[in-house]
């Protein structure tokens, strides 16, 4: 069994390993568990997504006023399409969710943090194209 947090209602779903995760739907709200788009996290949702998902979670810490963040957004979305359902991609607006962002010592944005098993395993700052994001995640998961 694999635990997957619903991007729509944040319910934790147990998905059998033999079932294609890309086709799974939430048992509570019936939304697809994967839709090829990063999950927009609101204040208070980060910990649940990071700690309750069985799969790795990449979080893009960004802000609306940040030019490089806006440039990277479509690239981050492309990386999500490439790596789902094996990796969850999420975005956290540091201005809208300052308590969630504050605990990670974000010094520049965009900053991506890769979590696995509820803990940070890699971090990278600066805008990157989709191919580099995918390669960064794959390399971090190997080590």
Secondary structure by P-SEA (a helix, b strand, c coil): cbbbcccccbbbbbbbcccccccccccccccccccccccccccccaaaaacccccbbbbbbcccccaaaaaaaaaaaaaaaaccccbbbbbbcccccaaaaaacccccccbbbbbccccccccccccccaaaaaaaaaaaaac
